[in-house]
Every structure is written in structure tokens, then in C-alpha cells.
Amino acid sequence: MAQVFDRSSNALARFSLVLTGVIVIALGVTLDQLQRSPWVTRQGQRPDQPVPFSHKHHVEGLGLQCQYCHTQVEKAAYAGIPPTKTCINCHAQIWTNADLLEPVRQSWATGASIQWIRVHDLPDYAYFNHEIHVNKGIGCASCHGRVDEMPLMYQQNTLQMEWCLNCHRNPAVNLRPTSEIYNMAWAGPSTEKPVWCTSAVKTGASGPSPTAQNVSCTTTDPSGKGPEVAMWQPTGGATNKDMTNSQSGTLSNTRPQNGAGQTVSDVPALGVAMPASYEKFTDQIALGNYLGGQYHIRTPNELSSCETCHR
């Protein structure tokens, strides 16, 4: 019986299988790159806003703090969009007839909100709490980039799950002292520019302060400047002897200063001067691990669990 297929058909079949595999792999790589591209993530895109608001002009040029416009940044899940009244506080006095501010004047006259286009928009299924990140040492620039250098606001990072998980798996890379949260130029410690930190529980009339605020850091070497102390002052004129029978008291209003004129964290002690003990850090990972322990941040495994973001 004559053969139906020529002997070259075997080679053709093998080539077809290989070609099919290459096409499938190429298609997968293409789709993977596509879903990471700015076309999908909108990374780097500058949407057309009703008013071309310049963060560079207002933050770097005029020195406005983030909290002036985003008033909920430290106490709510969302940073919030400033009301028109915030704009009018200044622009009722300056640039009162500028054409580009007409939407602001119209909003103020009618009471209708300005229809801003949201730049950083997470999926509805992802739960993100702005407050906890700010109060646990994540700076504005870590997520939003150098906003003070953006004439028009754009999305610096992808905001994809992979980007979030990279931080949750190793939060030490982005942790900083809470005093540097709004410092856009913060670059972390280095051998040339080390950072010294100390921690102490501070207690006031409302009880202990938040853990993140118990850490004080400085870029000035505190050694050789004399001891930094805080005194525990008994309430109601009580003496140290009275304190043996009563643990009530308040911190002295006098806040000690180090040699550089920077305030040092108060350390409660029963009439005893307590020198502040500083640790020196020359790299970000060491500082981040220290701050993570002081801020009582959960372990990477706990931060990477599904229920952290999906609720």
C-alpha cells in the first residue's frame, strides 16, 4: 500500500508543534507586558483637569504643606480633595481674574463641586487606608513620587497588586521617621549622612502617645552634646515620697533640647534624669527594621495576607 504522507511530513509536524508553542509563549509575554504598561495602569499619564493645578508651584514654590489641602491625610482612609473654599482662601486675593481659575470662581458662586479627575484610583475590591500608612512611617513620596516637582499631577507608580506586595513583603525599604513623612526630598540614611534615633514612651493627659510618635530621629550627631533628659513631675504638688503611694503624674512642660536645638522625646522617670540613648544608622534597611519594631508593624507574612487588602 502506498504511503499517504511523505517522509517530510514528520519534520513539518514537529515544526508546527514548535511554532505553536512559540506563538503561545509570545502571546502570553505580550499580554503580561500589556497589562503592566501605562496603557492599562495609566502610569505617567496626566489627565486633563478642570483647572491645571501645579503642585510644583504650590508646594515647592509657595511652600504649602500637604495637610493644608488634604486635611484628612492623617485621620481618614482617604486623603480627600480640598473644597473650593480652600482655593478661594488665596484666590479671592490673588489671580482673581485669571481665565484658568474660572471653574474655581464658578464653583464658589454656584456651590457645585469642581469635577476633578482622580489620578490615583485603586480597584473597588482593594481596601486601602491612607491614615495607617502615614502614621506608620510611609512618606508621601513613597507612593506619589516627587509631587513637589510635578507641574501637572500624574501617577508615579503602577498601583498594581505586585507593587503593593513588594512593599508589604519588605516594608523596611520605605519606612521613615514620622517627622519626615512630608519631606519629599528624604533619601534615607547613608554613610555620609547617618541618622540617629531614640525612642521613649510619652504620656500626657490623654494617655500614651501613638507608638510612631515615640521615636525621635536627628541627622545631627547627639554625642558630646550633653545628656538629653526629661523629668517626671508629680501632680498636685506631690513629692517623690508621695509618688511611692501614687503613680499619678504628668510630664513636665519643659522639653529638653540637644546641642543642635532639636527637641528630644520626653522620657518619664520618677524624679530621675534619664539620658536619651541614640542608635546610629547608615543604611535604609537597618533604619527601616528599627522603625518597624518601634512602630509595631506586623510581620511581612501578616502584611501579605489576603485579608489585609481584600475585605
Buried (B, 14 or more C-beta within 10 A) or exposed (E): EEEEEEEEEEEEEEEEEEEEEEEEEEEEEEEEEEEBEEEEBBBEEBEEBBBEBBBBEBBBEEEBEBBEBBBBBBEEEEBEEBBBEBBBEEBEEEEEEEEEBEBBBEBBEEEEEBEBEEBBEBEEEEEBEBBEBBBBBBBBBBBBBBBBEBEBBBBBBBBBEEBBBEBBEBBBEBBBBBBBBBBBEBEBBEEEEBBBBBBBEBBEEEEEBEBBBBBBBBEEBBEEEEEBBBBBBBEEEBEEEBBEEEEEBBBEEEEBEBEEEBEBBBBBEEEEEBBBEBEBBBEBBBBBBBBBEBBEBBEBEEBBEEEBBEE
